[in-house]
Amino acid sequence: MKPPLASVGFLIIGLVVFGLGEALLVTAGVGVSPWTLFAQGVTTVTGWGLGFATFVLSASVLALWIPLKQTPGMGTILNAIIIALVLEYVLPFLPEFKTYVANAVLALVGVFVTGFGGAIYLIANLGPGPRDGLMTGLQTVTHRPIALVRMCLELTVVAIGWALGGTLGLGTVFFALGIGPAMAIGMQILQRRGAAH
């Protein structure tokens, strides 16, 4: 449990950037990522702030790791804390646009920022995020393909979040289609930077 300082630095920066991308999606107001949609739904029922709702969901997901015999790392714990803090305290300072087109562009930027943050986070290699561990744990138990397990998880939280009043829309589609390519582009940029030094 004594990772290199550089890895911890990458981890924290990656999570802050990831949280900022999620916050941009929320500010755009045209649809958010599946788990943030779930958290938004929770806020409509409980009156909690989005950051706190996100943290409670992350903690609940981590509790599900116990029967699935998953082991959290430093990155897993910090993931739950840092992203929740960014959502709670950065949202009030982000710009809001009046037109749908401007907000759609902001949502697209949010997806790419989130993807880049995810790439930095992955480079740190200090433990999967709460949702990733849930996915791999369920895959181990069910013996289903990982893509199917992930899709079922995402669709379930989208359905629950939307039913509770979360924002489902174009931004959700952008996230679903764009997060993988955005992370891949982020990884390529970081690898080129690493190779150049």
C-alpha positions in Angstrom: 0.0 0.0 0.0 3.0 2.3 -0.7 2.6 3.3 -4.4 5.0 5.6 -6.1 4.3 9.3 -5.5 3.9 9.9 -9.3 1.2 7.2 -9.5 -0.7 8.9 -6.6 -0.3 12.2 -8.4 -1.7 10.7 -11.7 -4.5 9.1 -9.7 -5.6 12.4 -8.1 -5.3 14.5 -11.3 -7.1 11.9 -13.3 -10.0 11.7 -10.8 -10.3 15.5 -10.6 -10.4 15.8 -14.4 -12.9 12.9 -14.6 -15.1 14.6 -12.1 -14.8 17.9 -14.0 -16.0 16.2 -17.2 -19.0 14.8 -15.4 -19.7 18.2 -13.9 -19.7 19.7 -17.4 -22.2 17.1 -18.5 -24.5 18.0 -15.6 -24.1 21.8 -16.3 -25.0 21.2 -20.0 -28.4 19.9 -18.9 -28.9 17.7 -22.0 -28.3 14.3 -20.4 -25.6 12.9 -18.2 -23.6 9.6 -17.8 -25.6 6.6 -16.5 -24.3 6.6 -12.9 -24.6 10.4 -12.6 -28.2 10.0 -14.0 -28.8 7.5 -11.1 -27.3 10.0 -8.6 -29.5 12.8 -10.0 -32.5 10.6 -9.5 -31.5 10.0 -5.9 -31.2 13.8 -5.3 -34.8 14.3 -6.5 -36.0 11.8 -3.9 -33.7 12.7 -1.0 -32.9 16.4 -1.5 -29.2 15.6 -1.2 -26.5 17.4 -3.2 -25.3 15.6 -6.3 -21.8 15.1 -4.9 -23.2 13.5 -1.7 -25.6 11.3 -3.7 -22.7 10.2 -5.9 -20.6 9.3 -2.8 -23.5 7.3 -1.2 -24.0 5.4 -4.4 -20.2 4.7 -4.7 -20.2 3.5 -1.1 -23.2 1.3 -1.7 -21.5 -0.2 -4.8 -18.4 -0.9 -2.7 -20.5 -2.7 -0.1 -21.6 -5.0 -3.0 -17.9 -5.9 -3.5 -17.9 -7.9 -0.2 -20.1 -10.8 -1.4 -18.4 -10.6 -4.8 -15.0 -11.0 -3.1 -13.5 -8.0 -4.8 -10.5 -6.1 -3.2 -10.4 -2.3 -3.4 -7.2 -0.4 -3.9 -6.3 3.2 -3.0 -7.7 4.3 -6.4 -11.0 2.7 -5.6 -11.5 4.6 -2.3 -10.2 7.9 -3.8 -12.4 7.5 -6.8 -15.5 7.5 -4.6 -14.3 10.5 -2.6 -12.7 12.8 -5.2 -15.4 12.6 -7.9 -18.1 13.3 -5.3 -16.2 16.3 -4.0 -15.6 17.7 -7.5 -19.3 17.3 -8.4 -20.4 18.9 -5.1 -18.1 22.0 -5.2 -17.2 22.7 -8.8 -20.7 22.7 -10.3 -21.7 26.1 -9.0 -18.7 27.7 -10.8 -19.3 26.2 -14.3 -20.8 28.3 -17.1 -24.4 27.8 -18.3 -25.5 28.4 -21.8 -29.0 29.4 -23.1 -29.0 27.5 -26.4 -29.5 23.8 -26.9 -26.6 23.7 -29.5 -24.2 25.3 -27.1 -25.2 22.9 -24.3 -24.8 20.0 -26.7 -21.3 21.1 -27.5 -20.6 21.5 -23.8 -21.8 17.9 -23.2 -19.5 16.7 -25.9 -16.6 18.5 -24.3 -17.6 17.0 -21.0 -17.4 13.4 -22.5 -13.9 14.0 -23.8 -12.7 15.6 -20.6 -14.2 12.6 -18.7 -12.4 10.2 -21.0 -9.1 12.0 -20.7 -9.5 11.9 -16.9 -10.2 8.2 -17.1 -7.1 7.6 -19.1 -4.9 9.4 -16.5 -6.6 7.4 -13.8 -5.9 4.2 -15.6 -2.2 5.0 -16.0 -2.0 5.3 -12.2 -3.0 1.6 -11.9 -4.0 1.9 -8.2 -7.3 -0.1 -8.2 -10.5 -0.1 -10.3 -13.3 2.3 -9.7 -16.2 1.1 -7.6 -18.4 0.5 -10.7 -15.6 -1.3 -12.6 -15.0 -3.7 -9.6 -18.8 -4.4 -9.5 -18.7 -5.2 -13.2 -15.7 -7.6 -12.9 -17.2 -9.2 -9.8 -20.5 -9.8 -11.5 -18.8 -11.2 -14.5 -16.9 -13.7 -12.4 -20.1 -14.8 -10.7 -22.3 -15.0 -13.7 -19.7 -16.1 -16.3 -21.3 -13.8 -18.8 -19.3 -11.7 -21.3 -17.9 -8.6 -19.7 -19.5 -6.3 -22.4 -22.9 -7.8 -21.6 -22.5 -7.4 -17.9 -21.4 -3.8 -18.3 -24.3 -3.0 -20.7 -26.9 -4.6 -18.3 -25.4 -2.6 -15.4 -25.5 0.7 -17.3 -29.0 0.1 -18.7 -30.3 -0.8 -15.2 -28.9 2.4 -13.6 -30.2 4.6 -16.5 -33.7 3.1 -16.1 -33.7 3.6 -12.3 -32.2 7.1 -12.5 -34.6 8.2 -15.2 -37.6 6.8 -13.3 -36.5 8.8 -10.3 -36.2 12.0 -12.3 -32.6 12.1 -13.6 -31.7 13.9 -16.9 -31.7 11.4 -19.8 -30.9 12.9 -23.2 -28.4 13.6 -25.9 -25.5 13.9 -23.4 -26.3 10.3 -22.2 -26.0 9.1 -25.8 -22.8 11.1 -26.3 -21.4 9.4 -23.1 -22.4 5.9 -24.1 -20.9 6.2 -27.6 -18.0 8.5 -26.8 -16.5 7.5 -23.5 -14.6 4.5 -24.9 -13.0 6.5 -27.9 -12.3 9.5 -25.6 -10.4 7.3 -23.1 -8.5 5.6 -26.0 -7.5 9.0 -27.4 -6.5 10.1 -24.0 -4.3 7.0 -23.5 -2.7 7.6 -26.9 -1.8 11.2 -26.0 -0.4 10.2 -22.7 1.6 7.3 -24.2 3.1 9.7 -26.8 4.0 12.2 -24.1 5.6 9.4 -22.1 7.6 8.2 -25.1 8.7 11.7 -25.9 10.3 12.1 -22.4 
